[in-house]
């Protein structure tokens, strides 16, 4: 677990390797995180206890942030009674996505997640989703962290 924690903290280094090597290492890291259940909210209290006990602060922080977002009123407003795991990458919390003026951080993420869930992403590993609502224009970057389900990685106004 310590190796996973170190790799997760140092994900920028993996991305900077570029080309197939960086992409492959990143995919293996994300698959390993998914395999340990660390990209899920279910059983979060138990997982949080173990991450605290094992002194893995990055993974603990992600687990706490993901759980708080999953239970947020903003997510409930945008996704209703959706009980699916949040479609959010660890990188949303790791990198820290800027929240546009006039938006709450959870509402911005819930808007992005709702937009991604409503979109057709095809079979690619990653992509961009262009959204607009009135005068608002944005770009949502997504990726299949577990190689199957698309998740929101980042978003910005354009």
ROTI-769209 format. One record per residue: residue number from 1; z, x, y of N, C-alpha, C, O, CB in turn. Coordinates in steps of 0.001 Angstrom, whole numbers. Glycine has a CB too. Layout:
BEGIN
    i     n.c3     n.c1     n.c2    ca.c3    ca.c1    ca.c2     c.c3     c.c1     c.c2     o.c3     o.c1     o.c2    cb.c3    cb.c1    cb.c2
  NUM        Z        X        Y        Z        X        Y        Z        X        Y        Z        X        Y        Z        X        Y
...
***
This chain:
BEGIN
    i     n.c3     n.c1     n.c2    ca.c3    ca.c1    ca.c2     c.c3     c.c1     c.c2     o.c3     o.c1     o.c2    cb.c3    cb.c1    cb.c2
    1        0      820    -1190        0        0        0        0      865     1257     -591      488     2269     1201     -933       -4
    2      644     1999     1202      658     2865     2388     -747     3332     2756    -1073     3449     3937     1564     4078     2151
    3    -1574     3599     1758    -2951     4010     2013    -3722     2880     2669    -4495     3114     3598    -3642     4442      711
    4    -3520     1661     2200    -4190      507     2802    -3746      346     4247    -4568      102     5131    -3894     -782     2001
    5    -2443      483     4488    -1908      385     5853    -2557     1440     6737    -2999     1129     7844     -364      550     5859
    6    -2622     2666     6274    -3215     3752     7066    -4694     3491     7336    -5163     3698     8455    -3043     5100     6343
    7    -5429     3040     6328    -6851     2745     6510    -7051     1582     7471    -7972     1606     8287    -7508     2431     5165
    8    -6196      562     7385    -6325     -593     8275    -6071     -182     9723    -6786     -615    10627    -5347    -1712     7857
    9    -5062      647     9943    -4769     1135    11287    -5926     1991    11792    -6256     1955    12977    -3451     1941    11303
   10    -6530     2746    10913    -7591     3683    11283    -8986     3107    11028    -9926     3854    10753    -7423     4986    10513
   11    -9121     1787    11118   -10409     1139    10842   -11493     1600    11806   -12671     1602    11450   -10265     -376    10919
   12   -11117     1990    13022   -12117     2491    13975   -12781     3752    13440   -13982     3951    13620   -11468     2774    15347
   13   -11997     4606    12780   -12573     5817    12205   -13573     5459    11116   -14638     6072    11026   -11471     6730    11642
   14   -13244     4479    10293   -14170     4050     9249   -15462     3517     9870   -16558     3809     9391   -13518     2975     8356
   15   -15321     2736    10936   -16516     2192    11596   -17333     3297    12239   -18561     3223    12274   -16123     1152    12653
   16   -16656     4333    12754   -17373     5414    13436   -18154     6301    12472   -19018     7066    12901   -16397     6261    14224
   17   -17862     6209    11178   -18625     6983    10207   -20083     6541    10211   -20988     7312     9892   -18022     6836     8799
   18   -20284     5273    10583   -21637     4741    10707   -22382     4704     9393   -21898     5176     8365   -22413     5547    11689
   19   -23566     4134     9450   -24448     4089     8290   -23795     3487     7076   -22778     2801     7178   -24926     5453     7960
   20   -24376     3740     5933   -23876     3148     4688   -22471     3603     4315   -21712     2831     3727   -24810     3474     3566
   21   -22110     4840     4644   -20782     5348     4269   -19687     4563     4965   -18757     4089     4312   -20655     6838     4612
   22   -19782     4418     6285   -18769     3683     7041   -18710     2225     6636   -17626     1666     6466   -19043     3788     8525
   23   -19874     1604     6480   -19922      187     6100   -19330      -29     4708   -18605     -998     4484   -21371     -332     6141
   24   -19633      859     3789   -19119      723     2428   -17602      889     2406   -16904       97     1773   -19782     1752     1497
   25   -17085     1910     3089   -15630     2127     3119   -14920      944     3759   -13861      521     3294   -15290     3421     3882
   26   -15509      407     4834   -14910     -744     5508   -14893    -1950     4565   -13886    -2652     4483   -15685    -1081     6810
   27   -15987    -2193     3860   -16047    -3327     2936   -15020    -3181     1823   -14383    -4159     1430   -17451    -3459     2340
   28   -14858    -1962     1311   -13851    -1741      267   -12447    -1994      806   -11618    -2592      119   -13953     -308     -287
   29   -12173    -1543     2032   -10865    -1776     2640   -10613    -3274     2774    -9549    -3760     2391   -10770    -1085     4021
   30   -11583    -4008     3314   -11408    -5442     3510   -11271    -6172     2171   -10485    -7111     2051   -12583    -6013     4305
   31   -12031    -5742     1178   -11920    -6341     -161   -10535    -6071     -748    -9949    -6939    -1395   -13022    -5784    -1105
   32   -10021    -4871     -519    -8688    -4531    -1027    -7619    -5370     -325    -6696    -5866     -970    -8399    -3022     -832
   33    -7743    -5529     1003    -6803    -6377     1734    -6856    -7811     1199    -5822    -8446      994    -7114    -6354     3250
   34    -8077    -8309      977    -8236    -9668      439    -7650    -9758     -970    -6999   -10746    -1311    -9730   -10076      422
   35    -7880    -8739    -1779    -7370    -8726    -3151    -5855    -8806    -3217    -5303    -9416    -4133    -7835    -7483    -3860
   36    -5179    -8193    -2253    -3721    -8254    -2197    -3229    -9525    -1500    -2025    -9737    -1362    -3174    -7026    -1480
   37    -4173   -10367    -1063    -3796   -11610     -394    -3377   -11424     1045    -2776   -12323     1632    -2694   -12262    -1135
   38    -3682   -10274     1627    -3217    -9977     2981    -4073   -10598     4074    -3746   -10468     5254    -3168    -8501     3178
   39    -5166   -11271     3711    -5995   -11939     4704    -5767   -13450     4664    -6572   -14220     5188    -7479   -11614     4472
   40    -4676   -13862     4043    -4380   -15288     3874    -3041   -15659     4512    -2173   -14813     4729    -4370   -15655     2384
   41    -2910   -16932     4798    -1666   -17464     5347     -743   -17937     4226      478   -17819     4329    -1956   -18618     6322
   42    -1332   -18471     3157     -534   -19015     2057      502   -17998     1571      199   -16818     1397    -1447   -19436      892
   43     1717   -18474     1359     2840   -17641      895     3185   -16537     1908     3701   -15482     1540     2502   -17008     -471
   44     2896   -16796     3166     3119   -15804     4219     4558   -15360     4359     4815   -14194     4656     2658   -16346     5515
   45     5520   -16278     4151     6931   -15903     4290     7319   -14853     3263     8015   -13889     3583     7832   -17133     4146
   46     6871   -15040     2035     7159   -14063      983     6477   -12738     1295     7082   -11673     1167     6701   -14591     -394
   47     5221   -12809     1702     4457   -11601     2022     5108   -10854     3199     5210    -9627     3187     2982   -11964     2359
   48     5542   -11607     4202     6190   -11005     5369     7449   -10249     4954     7692    -9138     5426     6538   -12085     6411
   49     8242   -10844     4077     9464   -10185     3589     9129    -8844     2942     9792    -7840     3203    10206   -11092     2579
   50     8090    -8832     2092     7728    -7591     1406     7147    -6558     2372     7440    -5369     2253     6724    -7880      291
   51     6339    -6995     3310     5767    -6041     4273     6854    -5420     5144     6775    -4243     5495     4719    -6736     5160
   52     7869    -6210     5492     9014    -5661     6241     9759    -4653     5377    10092    -3561     5837     9977    -6795     6699
   53    10019    -5018     4131    10758    -4158     3212    10018    -2840     2969    10631    -1775     2891    10994    -4882     1883
   54     8690    -2931     2851     7876    -1738     2600     7549     -970     3877     6879       61     3824     6591    -2129     1905
   55     8014    -1461     5017     7806     -818     6323     6318     -561     6594     5891      575     6803     8586      507     6393
   56     5544    -1655     6583     4105    -1604     6860     3847    -2428     8125     3422    -3580     8039     3257    -2147     5634
   57     4103    -1841     9294     4095    -2604    10551     2740    -3212    10929     2700    -4320    11466     4546    -1719    11661
   58     1649    -2523    10666      351    -3086    11050       46    -4334    10241     -320    -5365    10804     -766    -2051    10861
   59      192    -4251     8931      -88    -5396     8070      897    -6535     8331      525    -7706     8259      -34    -4979     6596
   60     2144    -6196     8633     3139    -7201     8984     2737    -7907    10279     2805    -9134    10363     4535    -6556     9129
   61     2320    -7145    11280     1893    -7732    12555      729    -8679    12379      696    -9757    12973     1516    -6644    13538
   62     -241    -8269    11550    -1384    -9137    11290     -936   -10414    10601    -1360   -11506    10979    -2431    -8413    10437
   63      -84   -10285     9593      388   -11455     8851     1118   -12423     9776      918   -13634     9681     1312   -11025     7699
   64     1963   -11906    10671     2703   -12760    11599     1758   -13439    12597     1901   -14628    12882     3764   -11936    12349
   65      788   -12675    13129     -162   -13233    14096    -1037   -14306    13447    -1266   -15361    14040    -1044   -12118    14686
   66    -1520   -14046    12247    -2364   -15010    11551    -1582   -16289    11243    -2098   -17394    11411    -2921   -14398    10254
   67     -349   -16132    10798      488   -17298    10504      780   -18122    11750      728   -19351    11702     1792   -16856     9868
   68     1087   -17463    12864     1364   -18177    14109      126   -18942    14577      222   -20091    15009     1831   -17195    15204
   69    -1030   -18298    14488    -2267   -18981    14879    -2546   -20176    13955    -2925   -21247    14429    -3458   -17994    14851
   70    -2362   -19998    12659    -2638   -21068    11690    -1788   -22305    11958    -2223   -23429    11705    -2389   -20571    10266
   71     -572   -22096    12471      335   -23211    12749      265   -23691    14200     1012   -24592    14582     1751   -22806    12423
   72     -619   -23107    15011     -663   -23427    16441    -1189   -24832    16710    -2002   -25366    15955    -1523   -22418    17169
   73     -711   -25413    17794    -1186   -26746    18189    -2647   -26679    18625    -3377   -27654    18451     -313   -27324    19330
   74    -3088   -25564    19183    -4485   -25416    19593    -5409   -25509    18380    -6448   -26166    18438    -4696   -24073    20325
   75    -5034   -24858    17295    -5861   -24914    16080    -5857   -26330    15514    -6892   -26814    15057    -5350   -23903    15014
   76    -4722   -26990    15538    -4644   -28365    15043    -5536   -29289    15871    -6184   -30178    15319    -3187   -28866    15070
   77    -5576   -29087    17197    -6434   -29913    18053    -7913   -29691    17739    -8684   -30649    17677    -6161   -29607    19530
   78    -8307   -28452    17545    -9726   -28133    17336   -10196   -28383    15901   -11341   -28775    15680    -9981   -26688    17699
   79    -9312   -28156    14930    -9734   -28275    13536    -9071   -29438    12803    -9282   -29611    11602    -9437   -26995    12808
   80    -8282   -30229    13503    -7635   -31382    12878    -6632   -30951    11824    -5912   -29968    11997    -8676   -32303    12256
   81    -6593   -31688    10744    -5644   -31404     9664    -6209   -30409     8664    -5842   -30434     7489    -5260   -32689     8947
   82    -7081   -29551     9110    -7728   -28574     8229    -6667   -27685     7591    -5884   -27040     8289    -8762   -27715     9013
   83    -6647   -27656     6273    -5663   -26829     5570    -6286   -25556     5014    -5623   -24793     4312    -5022   -27620     4442
   84    -7565   -25324     5328    -8199   -24081     4876    -7559   -22886     5568    -6971   -23003     6644    -9721   -24107     5151
   85    -7689   -21744     4923    -7236   -20509     5549    -8019   -20297     6847    -9201   -20637     6903    -7412   -19294     4584
   86    -7400   -19752     7879    -8144   -19478     9108    -9328   -18542     8842    -9224   -17588     8071    -7213   -18864    10167
   87   -10442   -18835     9492   -11651   -18013     9362   -11636   -16945    10452   -12464   -16951    11364   -12948   -18890     9458
   88   -10673   -16027    10335   -10449   -15012    11367   -10299   -13645    10720    -9552   -13487     9755    -9198   -15349    12213
   89   -11009   -12658    11253   -10925   -11294    10743    -9658   -10606    11232    -9134   -10927    12298   -12155   -10491    11163
   90    -9184    -9671    10452    -8065    -8827    10861    -8409    -8117    12175    -7513    -7810    12961    -7721    -7792     9752
   91    -9695    -7854    12419   -10100    -7144    13630    -9882    -7959    14901    -9736    -7373    15973   -11548    -6754    13529
   92    -9855    -9291    14820    -9571   -10106    16008    -8202    -9706    16567    -8038    -9558    17777    -9608   -11641    15664
   93    -7243    -9537    15690    -5886    -9192    16110    -5722    -7688    16312    -4963    -7267    17185    -4878    -9690    15083
   94    -6411    -6877    15527    -6288    -5423    15608    -6844    -4898    16928    -6218    -4072    17592    -7011    -4761    14431
   95    -8016    -5383    17296    -8680    -4879    18506    -8157    -5584    19747    -8065    -4982    20817   -10202    -5060    18403
   96    -7818    -6848    19607    -7337    -7610    20761    -8504    -8128    21585    -8990    -7434    22478    -6416    -6748    21634
   97    -8950    -9324    21296   -10089    -9925    21983    -9621   -10536    23293    -8622   -11255    23328   -10776   -10994    21095
   98   -10343   -10250    24368    -9995   -10781    25686   -10156   -12305    25701   -11128   -12846    25175   -10877   -10132    26785
   99    -9198   -12970    26306    -9243   -14425    26446    -9859   -14758    27799    -9390   -14267    28826    -7816   -15056    26307
  100   -10911   -15592    27816   -11539   -15948    29094   -10567   -16668    30029    -9627   -17324    29581   -12763   -16827    28849
  101   -10804   -16536    31306    -9977   -17196    32314   -10015   -18706    32085   -11075   -19291    31864   -10462   -16842    33751
  102    -8844   -19317    32144    -8750   -20759    31966    -8539   -21195    30525    -8390   -22386    30253    -9976   -21401    32490
  103    -8524   -20236    29595    -8322   -20551    28180    -6975   -20001    27731    -6518   -18976    28236    -9471   -19970    27306
  104    -6347   -20675    26791    -5190   -20163    26076    -5731   -19322    24916    -6785   -19649    24370    -4244   -21337    25568
  105    -5042   -18257    24530    -5530   -17356    23474    -5778   -18100    22155    -6807   -17888    21514    -4522   -16220    23246
  106    -4844   -18967    21746    -5031   -19710    20494    -6172   -20716    20604    -6909   -20928    19642    -3738   -20431    20108
  107    -6319   -21339    21781    -7405   -22298    21960    -8765   -21598    21931    -9724   -22132    21374    -7229   -23060    23279
  108    -8850   -20410    22527   -10090   -19632    22501   -10463   -19284    21057   -11617   -19442    20657    -9942   -18341    23350
  109    -9498   -18816    20285    -9767   -18478    18887   -10123   -19735    18091   -11033   -19702    17262    -8547   -17771    18255
  110    -9417   -20840    18332    -9715   -22085    17618   -11117   -22594    17968   -11823   -23112    17103    -8660   -23162    17953
  111   -11520   -22448    19234   -12881   -22832    19629   -13900   -21988    18862   -14894   -22509    18355   -13079   -22662    21165
  112   -13643   -20686    18785   -14551   -19788    18064   -14600   -20131    16578   -15674   -20173    15977   -14119   -18326    18251
  113   -13431   -20376    15991   -13387   -20718    14562   -14118   -22039    14303   -14897   -22135    13354   -11919   -20815    14070
  114   -13877   -23053    15135   -14556   -24342    14967   -16068   -24173    15086   -16824   -24738    14295   -14050   -25362    16010
  115   -16511   -23386    16088   -17939   -23151    16295   -18559   -22470    15086   -19651   -22840    14656   -18166   -22305    17548
  116   -17867   -21475    14534   -18380   -20768    13359   -18451   -21702    12149   -19433   -21681    11407   -17496   -19549    13037
  117   -17428   -22507    11952   -17421   -23425    10807   -18543   -24458    10900   -19073   -24901     9881   -16072   -24136    10710
  118   -18901   -24840    12136   -19952   -25834    12333   -21354   -25227    12251   -22335   -25961    12136   -19769   -26516    13672
  119   -21458   -23921    12309   -22752   -23237    12330   -23277   -22969    10919   -22535   -22986     9937   -22639   -21922    13096
  120   -24563   -22727    10862   -25191   -22277     9623   -25368   -20771     9740   -26109   -20297    10602   -26570   -23008     9360
  121   -24696   -20020     8882   -24721   -18558     8996   -25696   -17888     8044   -25935   -16686     8153   -23352   -18010     8754
  122   -26257   -18636     7121   -27174   -18023     6160   -26424   -17148     5170   -25244   -17368     4900   -28237   -17198     6885
  123   -27119   -16155     4632   -26526   -15321     3581   -26203   -13905     4044   -25737   -13095     3243   -27457   -15256     2402
  124   -26436   -13589     5303   -26187   -12237     5795   -24717   -11865     5764   -23842   -12722     5646   -26709   -12097     7195
  125   -24461   -10557     5873   -23084   -10049     5861   -22404   -10249     7207   -21186   -10423     7262   -23067    -8568     5488
  126   -23180   -10227     8308   -22609   -10371     9642   -23672   -10917    10587   -24854   -10973    10250   -22055    -9017    10161
  127   -23232   -11317    11766   -24184   -11820    12742   -23504   -12243    14027   -22304   -12040    14211   -24955   -12977    12169
  128   -24287   -12831    14910   -23787   -13338    16180   -24139   -14813    16281   -25197   -15249    15829   -24375   -12539    17381
  129   -23246   -15560    16873   -23428   -16982    17080   -23364   -17213    18590   -22371   -16876    19234   -22343   -17832    16303
  130   -24425   -17789    19146   -24475   -18077    20578   -24054   -19522    20786   -24612   -20435    20177   -25901   -17817    21166
  131   -23060   -19725    21655   -22523   -21063    21893   -22572   -21385    23381   -22480   -20500    24232   -21077   -21176    21362
  132   -22718   -22656    23668   -22620   -23101    25056   -22051   -24507    25105   -22210   -25311    24187   -23998   -23051    25751
  133   -21391   -24762    26200   -20749   -26039    26420   -20714   -26226    27933   -19895   -25605    28611   -19301   -26102    25770
  134   -21589   -27072    28472   -21706   -27204    29916   -22186   -25891    30507   -23217   -25363    30089   -20361   -27625    30544
  135   -21449   -25356    31479   -21804   -24081    32101   -21302   -22880    31307   -21651   -21741    31617   -21253   -24023    33504
  136   -20493   -23126    30297   -19903   -22057    29498   -20925   -21506    28512   -21598   -22265    27814   -18658   -22562    28751
  137   -21036   -20179    28459   -21913   -19504    27499   -21106   -18383    26844   -20431   -17610    27525   -23217   -18941    28197
  138   -21186   -18305    25520   -20435   -17268    24816   -21171   -16756    23596   -22136   -17357    23124   -19084   -17790    24408
  139   -20688   -15624    23097   -21228   -15011    21886   -20048   -14749    20948   -19065   -14114    21327   -22021   -13677    22210
  140   -20164   -15243    19739   -19131   -15034    18724   -19713   -14112    17661   -20751   -14413    17072   -18645   -16397    18096
  141   -19046   -12992    17418   -19469   -12093    16341   -18700   -12467    15085   -17488   -12683    15126   -19233   -10588    16720
  142   -19420   -12543    13959   -18792   -12895    12699   -19205   -11899    11617   -20175   -11152    11747   -19165   -14331    12288
  143   -18414   -11931    10541   -18659   -11023     9409   -18018   -11650     8176   -17108   -12470     8293   -18078    -9568     9683
  144   -18485   -11271     7015   -17891   -11741     5761   -16941   -10642     5256   -17334    -9804     4445   -19007   -12082     4681
  145   -15707   -10652     5732   -14736    -9618     5362   -14498    -9565     3861   -14273    -8492     3302   -13421    -9857     6077
  146   -14546   -10718     3209   -14326   -10760     1755   -15650   -10817      999   -15666   -11072     -205   -13454   -11971     1376
  147   -16752   -10584     1694   -18120   -10603     1156   -18610   -12010      834   -19721   -12167      326   -18194    -9749      -91
  148   -17802   -13044     1119   -18199   -14416      809   -18127   -15330     2038   -19120   -15956     2407   -17317   -14973     -300
  149   -16957   -15405     2665   -16705   -16372     3732   -16864   -15736     5120   -16302   -14672     5379   -15299   -16963     3584
  150   -17627   -16382     6012   -17754   -15846     7372   -16454   -16035     8153   -15815   -17084     8076   -18923   -16528     8114
  151   -16075   -15003     8903   -14871   -15050     9744   -15207   -14561    11143   -16122   -13759    11332   -13727   -14193     9130
  152   -14461   -15050    12115   -14631   -14637    13508   -14063   -13232    13664   -12915   -12971    13302   -13931   -15639    14492
  153   -14884   -12324    14212   -14456   -10948    14441   -14092   -10749    15914   -13048   -10177    16226   -15564    -9957    14017
  154   -14953   -11219    16812   -14707   -11099    18242   -15556   -12135    18969   -16425   -12773    18375   -15023    -9660    18750
  155   -15295   -12291    20252   -16064   -13230    21066   -15984   -12787    22516   -15026   -12143    22944   -15542   -14691    20897
  156   -17005   -13148    23249   -17040   -12798    24666   -17901   -13800    25415   -18737   -14487    24827   -17574   -11361    24870
  157   -17684   -13871    26716   -18551   -14684    27558   -19811   -13891    27832   -19789   -12660    27813   -17842   -15095    28885
  158   -20901   -14578    28086   -22121   -13866    28454   -22681   -14409    29729   -23714   -13933    30202   -23158   -13955    27355
***
